Amino acid sequence: MPYNEILAILCIVSFFAMLAIGVPVAITLAVSGFVFGWLGFGSLLFGLLPARIFGVAANYTLIAIPLFVFMGVMLEKSKIANELMEVIGHLSGGLRGGMGIGIILVGVLMGATTGIVGATIVTLGLLTLPTLLRRGYDKSLACGAICASGTLGQLIPPSTILILLADIMGQSVGTLFAAAVFPGLMLSGIFCLYFLAIGYFKPHLAPAIPLEERKAMPRRELLLKTLKVGLPPIALVVAVLGSIIGGVAAPTEAASMGALGSIFVAAMLGRLNWETLRDTIYSTGRITAAMMFVLVCAQVFALAFRGLQGEKLVHDLFALVPGGTTGVMVFMLFLIFILGFFIEWIEISYIVVPMFVPLLANAGVDPVWTATLIAVVLQTSFLTPPFGWALFYLRGVAPPDVTTLDIYKGVVPFIALQLCALALVFLYPGIATWLPKAIGW
């Protein structure tokens, strides 16, 4: 085996070794890239690196990230999920499993407006978990519902995952947003059907809301509160996504509309003040800086790996995978799923995806379909133990009587449901590709 290919293998091995001992991901990427890049081709790496970093910093598409993050943080600070959950809880009425369905619906709306997994799970965990347990919900089922609901924002547009995949794969952000609409809604529908099935076959796990509690809020008051709480975020989602998918505005322009619109929504709800605005700007800067630092460090790793003929090595390895192009696609999705147990989606996106994309593109595979499949798999990485971030977020706010094992057991059915959704998108590509083609993307 050529010397450079040995270095490429050692580069990957060192990356995972440092991750295993707890070195921060960004530092791991940079150190692995610098060390083995220097061993492979000396100072030439440092001559090429500034252009790569400048390319990340000057990438117009990535401007949408801090703007969407601002929109999400502002809506999270406005506590909109609190009132949404109360309204949907009453609307679910005497339906067994109705509160679980309500949590999923809140996750859909919060995902489309905030897209911040931690914010949604912490909010729902604090707001709904004690209530669900008090109403007799099974602990594992309640924990699984909250974790699964919080991750929907990673697939339902506007999703940061889709923005970065668009940059990596050279696709339009609007196209990937359009492609993810139906898979995201389909997955949400599968979750809701699961709760209906639980309510029908095992009603003791998901009982209905008591009649006395449902009568506590008059119908007219419930209707007015539904309109007050539901219409502003829905209008914001329609304005932002509609302008992107409809071709009226570029993603960055629509993200600007979303950021400004979130300020108006917070003002309409009476939650806009200097403290909220200050906290939102601080959180946005911190989240964006952390993400961009990882992206910059990933350039070091990617440049070194490519220079060490890592792509050729990967190509030769995939030639041994049985099943042709389909086999490579299945292997890629399986690898991403397994890596999701241990590392974050950003690292997976910038390390694994670039290895496969050229192979699949040369084989004529639709890149929009590929990106949607990758996004669905990456979403599972937030749920898979031991390092699923959704599990950590909920553990931090769960009552003492809810154990870590309860949370882990609770997410298993939802991971299986996500894999079912993945299989449907894999077998029926039109679920992802129909909308982009219909609107002419």
Buried (B, 14 or more C-beta within 10 A) or exposed (E): EEEBBBBBBBBBEBBEEBBEEEBBBBEBBBBBBBBBBBBBBEEEBEEBBEEBBEEBEEEEBBBBBBBBBBBBBBBBBBBBBBBBBBBBBBBBEEBBBBBBBBBBBBBBBBBBBBBBBBBBBBBBBBBBBBBBBEBEBBBBBBBBBBBBBBBBBBBBBBBBBBBBBBBBBEBBBBBBBBBBBBBBBBBBEBBBEBBBEBBEEEEEBBBBBEEEEBEEBEEEEBEEBBEEBBEBBEEBBEBBBEBBBEEEBBBBBBBBBBBBBBBBBBBEBEBBEEEBBEBBEEBBEEBBEBBBBBBBBBBBBBBBBBBBBBBBBBBEEBEEBEEEBEEBBBBBBEBBBEBBBBBBBBBBBBBBBBBBBEBBBEEEBBBBBBBBBBBBBBBBBBBBBEBBBBBBBBBEBBEEEBBBEBBBBBBBBBBEBBBEBBEBBBEEBEBBBBBBEEEEB
